[in-house]
Amino acid sequence: MLITYIIRRILWSVPFLFVVSLIAFALIQAPPGDYLTTFAATLAQSGDVVDQERLELLRERYGLDQPFIVQYWKWITGVLVGDFGISFEWQQPVSNLIWERMALSVTLAMSTLLFTWAVAFPIGVYSAVKKYTLGDYVITAVGFIGLAMPSFLVALVLMYIAVVFFGSDVSGLFSEEFEKAPWSLAKIGDLMSHLWLPVVILGLGSTASLTRIMRANLLDELHKPYVTTARAKGLSELRLILKYPVRMALNPFVSTLGWAFPQLISGAVITAFVLSLPTSGPLLLQALLAQDMYLAGAFILLLCCLSVVGMLVSDILLAVIDPRIRYR
């Protein structure tokens, strides 16, 4: 039954992605003009001469003089065979620009998600079991501070501390000697040594939120009759808590997979700018501002794919950990 559900969800995702790609492509082109209009305005502001004949030739070359549906069809049929088109601004294939940044973004998102779970789970359980104690009050206060502080402000504070007190530059994901180097074990090790800071910064708010959710859900479960019955049968307190109520309270942790990937990739743009992270967020924003429709469309389509995959994985895990969930 679960296999049938997975196949059905995968099949349903195809028309969903088609509709989303159509809407995204339309939104990218919604502002007046196109990339060449924006490019001409930039040249005019800098005092350069705008060659209208050259702009018309470029418009014809890239198909910008075609109707919307023709441009969309040209793009989406290329995507189906692995061709995401040409980036107008960078003057190179979109596939050359997106894959390394998307890989770094997914790595950062996965690391942040694991950090969030590893920290929020035990703290949330402790806060629920030891409710109204000094430890619970401290966790609650720290959690509210974590929820209230913007991630880019935390980034600025930590960068200031690192530079002033430790004399080290913590911006970026690579050291200077590895930034342009080909991938190797040494470069991966350098990435791991730089990854901890953005993971902590981006995971702070999510950790505080999930801690509060875990505490609230577990408090609801701890006073239910099945817990009292299990306790009366002589189960140890630790085994009882971990085997029954904690398992039921895990649902919000698993359900976050559906939105965690796209949120961490697209929602951390300011933090990525502050930390000079070579991830997809800054490049997506730049593409949207420049109306670089093929580059922006590729990023949006990949984010939608991540959302579909995340929701599918979260639904499967929910069915595994929660026997109350059945798919028909």
Salt bridges, closest charged atoms under 4 A:
ASP34 OD2 - ARG59 NE 3.31
GLU56 OE2 - ARG59 NH1 3.14
ASP136 OD2 - ARG215 NH2 2.84
ASP190 OD1 - HIS194 ND1 3.72
GLU221 OE2 - LYS224 NZ 3.20
GLU237 OE2 - ARG231 NH2 2.93
ASP315 OD2 - ARG9 NH1 2.39
ASP322 OD1 - ARG324 NE 2.96
